[in-house]
Amino acid sequence: MKRVFVSDCEGPISKNDNAFEIIASFIPNGDKLFTVISKYDDVLADVIKRPGYSAGDTLKLVLPFLKAHDVTDQQIQEFSARNIILVRESKQMLEHLRNIAEAFIISTSYEQYIRALCQTLDFPFENTYCTKLTLDKYKLTAGDKGRLRVLAEEIAEVPAINIPKSANSTTDFSSQDQKSIAKLDEIFWSDLALTCCKEMFSEVIPVGGPQKAIAIEDVTKKLGVELGDVIYVGDSITDVEAFKLVRENGGLTVSFNGNKYAIENAEIAVMSESCVSLAALADIFIRNGKTQTLDLAKEWTRKSIEANIVNERLLTWFFGVYPRATPQVKIVTPLNRDVLTRESSEFRKKVRGEAVGALG
């Protein structure tokens, strides 16, 4: 039976948050700007559920500010190529899995970054889905640029939004957070969306949320397989729709150093600094299916790993990386979900850094 490995990029394969890094590098106070917009993205996608808005549309909302600072496609490409940071053994994992199955990357990241990453990984770009971006085509007047630079400074000063655990509407937020949300609503959906940035907002479609689910369906259609033949790996809010699609149709869903959005929607939680654990789980799924993979995750011991993995090279590799304690691999249940969310979120920050690890 043909099975397929599909993974998000940033988190399971690389440590980067490429868009965050670009904004932080090319725009004054860009780290704060991106963090504020990213949290606002979580509010729009997960709480308010704004019509037509998808998780990951942060990558669209930041574009006017990049353009206002005269950032070009070539600069994004060159910056991305210089700053790739891979998760340990991610290249070896993809090489191993491509020897036994089809492998695809579905990423919200800009195409410039994914092209650079594919060169580093020696991975076929045609097996990727990502956010297409041609920033050079858009034109701004000097007045637009000046106004956008001022707005970027104002957004960077907006207090960080705290999303209450059970929030269902803006009325569940603190008065300060409600003011922040209202201010950002005015900037993005009145000031910018109807003026110089309308074209950018309408044409650039980040591959996040439902777009990732659509990409998975496209993969299965191309290969002539069922969704139940897919193992999907993700780590953030942009993976929720993909997780739901795969899980509801009998495939396997894995959170790799995921935040709360990933843990709440995945069946297996992995906390590891190395991708060899993913290689092991995916190898079992590809060779033996979902049931045996879940059984291994339930009994994640050295003895069980040795009994289930038939590839001697993979076994040697796995225990070479983890000669003593194995990485954490656990089935997500209603009873342990809150604990796993805390543990995985903290581990995520350890692997990717506080600033990137805290993003949705």
C-alpha positions, -999 to +999 in steps of 0.1 A: +000+000+000+013+035-009+015+059+020+025+095+021+046+117+045+035+153+046+050+179+069+049+215+077+083+232+073+091+257+101+091+237+133+094+200+121+121+206+095+137+240+102+140+262+133+133+294+114+104+316+115+115+331+082+089+359+080+096+370+116+133+370+109+129+391+077+107+417+094+130+419+124+160+424+101+147+449+076+122+470+097+130+490+128+114+473+158+104+447+133+104+419+160+078+437+180+058+446+149+057+410+138+048+397+173+019+420+176+005+411+142+011+374+148-010+375+180-036+395+162-036+368+135-044+342+162-073+363+174-088+367+139-083+331+130-091+312+162-114+335+182-132+360+160-130+337+129-131+367+106-147+357+072-121+352+046-093+353+071-070+322+076-043+314+101-010+325+088-023+356+070+003+374+091+025+369+060+001+390+040-004+417+066+033+424+070+039+429+033+030+467+031+057+474+057+083+454+039+075+473+007+076+506+026+112+498+036+121+490-001+127+453+005+130+433-027+124+397-037+161+393-042+168+405-007+143+381+007+158+352-013+194+361-003+185+366+034+166+333+034+195+314+019+220+328+044+199+321+075+185+286+072+187+267+105+177+231+103+163+209+130+189+181+137+187+152+113+159+168+093+178+163+060+185+127+069+149+121+079+136+133+045+162+113+026+152+081+046+115+086+040+118+095+003+134+061-001+103+043+011+075+067+003+064+100-013+073+130+009+058+166+006+063+199+025+034+222+029+044+255+043+030+290+050+065+304+043+073+325+014+084+308-018+118+324-016+126+307+017+112+273+005+133+274-026+164+281-006+155+254+019+150+228-009+185+236-022+199+230+013+179+198+018+183+185-017+146+182-017+125+186-049+107+220-049+079+205-070+070+185-039+063+216-019+034+240-014+041+275-001+031+312-002+038+327-037+052+362-034+064+387-060+069+418-039+086+437-067+054+440-087+037+463-062+043+501-063+040+526-035+043+564-037+067+582-014+037+594+006+024+558+010+058+546+022+061+574+048+026+567+061+033+530+063+065+535+082+046+556+108+019+529+111+046+502+116+060+522+145+025+526+160+017+488+157+050+479+173+039+500+203+006+482+207+006+461+240+008+424+234-026+408+232-033+381+257-059+355+245-080+341+273-082+303+273-119+301+266-123+333+245-151+332+219-154+369+211-137+402+218-159+407+248-139+380+266-107+400+263-095+426+288-104+462+281-068+470+271-067+440+247-101+451+232-086+485+225-056+469+208-078+447+187-099+477+177-069+497+167-055+469+146-089+464+130-089+500+119-054+499+106-057+467+085-093+467+074-100+504+070-067+523+065-048+497+045-072+472+029-091+500+011-061+520-001-026+514-013-024+479+000-056+465-014-039+447-043-013+430-020-041+418+004-062+404-024-035+387-045-012+371-019-027+339-005-007+325+024-007+287+025-021+284+061-053+271+076-077+258+049-050+262+022-029+235+039-059+212+039-065+219+002-028+212-005-031+178+012-061+170-009-042+179-040-013+156-029-037+126-025-054+133-058-021+135-077-008+102-061-041+084-062-042+076-025-067+081+003-064+107+031-061+077+055-028+069+038-013+103+050+008+110+080+008+148+087+033+166+109+027+201+122+034+224+151+012+255+151-021+272+144-016+271+106-017+233+108-051+230+125-072+225+094-047+200+080-047+181+112-085+179+112-087+168+076-062+140+080-074+128+114-111+128+104-103+107+074-082+080+091-047+094+086-022+100+114-015+134+129+017+143+148+026+174+167+064+181+166+074+205+194+040+220+189+022+248+206-014+245+221-030+246+187-010+216+175-014+196+207-052+202+207-055+187+172-028+160+169-030+124+180+007+120+189+029+146+206+067+145+200+091+166+219+126+162+205+156+182+193+161+157+165+140+145+136+151+109+140+120+104+162+098+115+133+117+092+109+110+063+132+073+070+136+068+077+099+087+046+090+063+025+110+033+042+096+045+039+060+054+002+064+026-010+088-001+017+091-017+038+117-027+012+143+008-002+148+022+034+149-002+044+177+007+011+195+043+020+194+036+056+206+017+041+236+046+018+244+075+041+235+104+022+250+137+011+237+125-025+236+093-016+216+113+006+192+138-023+185+109-047+180+090-025+156+116-010+134+130-035+108+154-011+091+188-018+108+202+015+095+174+035+110+177+016+144+215+023+145+208+060+136+181+063+162+201+048+191+232+067+180+213+099+186+196+086+217+219+060+233+202+063+267+169+081+272+145+083+242+128+115+232+093+121+245+066+106+223+031+104+238-005+098+227-026+130+232-057+123+253-082+146+271-066+137+304-030+147+294-037+174+268-032+204+292+000+189+306+014+181+271+005+216+260+026+232+287+055+207+283+055+210+245+052+248+244+082+251+268+102+226+248+093+244+216+109+276+230+140+257+241+145+244+205+135+275+185+142+303+210+118+324+231+107+349+205+099+323+177+087+296+201+061+320+215+045+327+182+012+310+172 
